[in-house]
Amino acid sequence: QVQLVESGGGLVQAGGSLRLSCEAPKRSFSSYAMGWFRQAPGKEREFVASINWSGGSTYYADSVKGRFTISRDNAKNTVYLQMNSLKPEDTAVYYCAAARTAVAGTSPALFGSWGQGTQVTVSS
């Protein structure tokens, strides 16, 4: 288990932008892939984006492709989710997750550690 701390959520108007950050312990951060998931009220948790250990490979859900960008800074033990052109349907609690391996993917089963979540609300 890795302790993850998310920040950057908030309230934004449709069309606006937010950047989420997730800080992990320094030890071994560059050894595992990272991901973002989200859960809207009454819905199941869904995959948003993931990035492999080096940042050289990324995956995105179709619903956010072209609008969201995942990146990581291994020197700062931090992964980011830049969210642009936000829509009301992006409203959810966003969770950072650390994978069990260096290879990224889309399945929640790949991820063994989760943050506490940060609320993102997009008003119309």
Solvent accessible surface area in square Angstrom, and as a share of the most:
residue,aa,sasa,rsa
1,Q,195,0.87
2,V,41,0.23
3,Q,140,0.62
4,L,7,0.03
5,V,80,0.46
6,E,9,0.04
7,S,60,0.38
8,G,39,0.37
9,G,29,0.28
10,G,29,0.28
11,L,133,0.66
12,V,25,0.14
13,Q,137,0.61
14,A,49,0.38
15,G,56,0.53
16,G,21,0.20
17,S,58,0.37
18,L,34,0.17
19,R,131,0.48
20,L,0,0.00
21,S,24,0.15
22,C,0,0.00
23,E,101,0.45
24,A,6,0.05
25,P,59,0.37
26,K,154,0.65
27,R,203,0.74
28,S,55,0.35
29,F,2,0.01
30,S,50,0.32
31,S,65,0.42
32,Y,21,0.08
33,A,0,0.00
34,M,0,0.00
35,G,0,0.00
36,W,0,0.00
37,F,0,0.00
38,R,16,0.06
39,Q,63,0.28
40,A,24,0.18
41,P,120,0.76
42,G,92,0.89
43,K,139,0.59
44,E,153,0.69
45,R,88,0.32
46,E,79,0.36
47,F,27,0.11
48,V,0,0.00
49,A,0,0.00
50,S,0,0.00
51,I,3,0.02
52,N,23,0.12
53,W,122,0.43
54,S,56,0.36
55,G,30,0.28
56,G,71,0.68
57,S,43,0.28
58,T,57,0.33
59,Y,90,0.34
60,Y,51,0.20
61,A,21,0.16
62,D,123,0.64
63,S,63,0.40
64,V,0,0.00
65,K,118,0.50
66,G,83,0.80
67,R,32,0.12
68,F,5,0.02
69,T,74,0.43
70,I,5,0.03
71,S,47,0.31
72,R,29,0.11
73,D,45,0.23
74,N,51,0.26
75,A,90,0.70
76,K,129,0.55
77,N,21,0.11
78,T,13,0.08
79,V,0,0.00
80,Y,31,0.12
81,L,0,0.00
82,Q,56,0.25
83,M,0,0.00
84,N,60,0.31
85,S,60,0.38
86,L,2,0.01
87,K,83,0.35
88,P,55,0.35
89,E,123,0.55
90,D,1,0.00
91,T,35,0.21
92,A,2,0.01
93,V,42,0.24
94,Y,0,0.00
95,Y,34,0.13
96,C,0,0.00
97,A,0,0.00
98,A,3,0.02
99,A,8,0.06
100,R,162,0.59
101,T,76,0.44
102,A,32,0.25
103,V,105,0.60
104,A,7,0.05
105,G,10,0.09
106,T,69,0.40
107,S,48,0.31
108,P,68,0.43
109,A,79,0.61
110,L,74,0.37
111,F,5,0.02
112,G,20,0.19
113,S,5,0.03
114,W,77,0.27
115,G,11,0.10
116,Q,116,0.52
117,G,13,0.13
118,T,19,0.11
119,Q,87,0.39
120,V,0,0.00
121,T,48,0.28
122,V,7,0.04
123,S,42,0.27
124,S,128,0.83
